[in-house]
Amino acid sequence: MSRRRRIRAEATAAWHSFLRRKTAVFFTFFFPVILVVIFGALVRTQPTDGGLFAEPAAYYIPGYLATVVLFTPLSRVGSEIARHRDDNRFEKLATTPLTRTEWLIAHTLVNTVIIGLASLLILGLVLLLTDATIPISAELAMLVPFVVLAVILFCGFGALLGRLADSQDGVIAASNTIALPLLFLSDTFITLEQLPGWFGPLVELSPLTYFARGVRAITYAPAAGEPYLGNLLVLAGLAVVFLVAGAYAIPRTD
Amino acid sequence: MNEAVVATGVAKAYGETVALRGVDLSVAEGEVFGLIGPNGAGKTTLVRALTGTTPVEGDIAVFGNEPTAVDSDRVGLLPQSFSPPARLTARELIDYYGGLYATARETDAVLRDVGLAESADSWYETLSGGQQRRVCVGTALVNDPDLLFLDEPTTGIDPAGRRSLWELLESLAAGGTTVVLTSHSMTEVQRLSDRVGLLEDGQLVAVGTPADLIADHGGNSRLVIGTDTNTAGVSALEEAGFAAAAEPGKIVVDGVSPVEIGEAVDVLSTAGINYESLEWTEPSLEDVYLELTGETFEAAMGPSTPTESAPAASPEAEQ
């Protein structure tokens, strides 16, 4: 009961803090929106014999969702840790019953809500602005665990970045440097066939790959029927690993 | 009386910079212990060591346990340079930190204690510096701790707010709360502390009650007489048995008790010496600080050249 009380207190404070930073709220949701508008509505997919965006619009839904499940937790959790460290908040928290794991769980919950809302926005915009269709079935509900597990995973990753970087600027720079290649080289926007053959094994190393393949199996009709549970299990395992590593990495004090 | 804190041989270095050099310290339950010392003396590092928020060499027991193993419901901390989330209201911040404990004091009561009942619904970032510090003090009180660590709690707080905070801390101490306090305000430490420890270059160079420290290291009371005829005045006073010295525009008489002031004035009157002012000062903790740290007021204030009209260093100057 006390654990729940502590997590609720931390999450409530984090949620209110986020909502009251208007530019943070705006750009958190504007970033995926502008991405869908540019690539989905302006550039448009052109199924020809090669190049970028040569697949049907629905193929890229995992990529659009990946932008929020990847960028948002990395930069938000990393920055939050840097901010906490600058303001001596961890020193204060170290003398309270709140554990580092509870702190990370609380901030992961907040990110889950934010990214869940952003994901719904993206799905709505893709359906509204492009000719994409999503197969309606009970399996669509499996999008929820995919998004939640990916958020947990990248919140843990963000905590690691926050520990390693020595400032908020450093966190932002590091998260962009890591997230951008992950975003494009994880079977999201660029198909494996468009990459050199030797690069294939590297794609398998990206946690985002399992998110993209699993989500595609649910949302992209030609991929429907492909097993997604394997991807979900890999994602779940990685989420646990990153959550534990991230919680351990959170600075206790100095 | 039981010891709330016992530290033995506490040492800490940050790379080649030594912050603490084998500090021994004990604080009894219910005691208010003040830590003073120059910037960089190791006060904050010692507070961190005692709260278990930085690893150190040596042995520390808080209520008989290692600092990291002590029941956190019993400890409250206000770190130095602490800033909570800026866009929460004072009330939300007290609620937030209270929510981290199994049981917490009523938020309104904490806000009243720190004098923020009327600003409770303002965002932290819109509060004045003093109000912000009071919110931070509130976050340290929210779990009704048995042991309270306050690292420069009144920095930035105006005189009225400071005095109300002192009264709050006095009431907590009267209720049995153990307080470890660091401050650069000697008035604050002298008023609040049962005992004071002076840290200098990572070492605890003096520990005692404020009265004992002043008696041992504070020097004598002084009578300063503002006069231009100081040479004749000094002679008259010396003939009467006073230890007087001439300084530009004044005579300084050392070791004058309050009952001797009238006698000194009579000596001056009898000798026909006019004077513009009389100022009697007794030694304070600030004199102890300056004596033991070897600092001077001028050095502490920086390289600017002091003038005769510069105000004397006195505890009241900090208020």
Interface residues (C-beta under 8 A of the other chain):
Chain A: S2 R5 R6 R8 A9 E10 T12 A13 A14 H16 S17 R20 R21 D87 N88 R89 E91 K92 L93 A94 T95 T96 P97 L98 R252 T253 D254
Chain B: R48 T51 G52 T53 T54 S72 D73 V75 G76 L77 L78 P79 Q80 S81 F82 S83 P84 P85 A86 R87 L88 E92 L93 D95 Y96 Y97 G98 G99 L100 Y101 A102 W123 T139 N143 F149
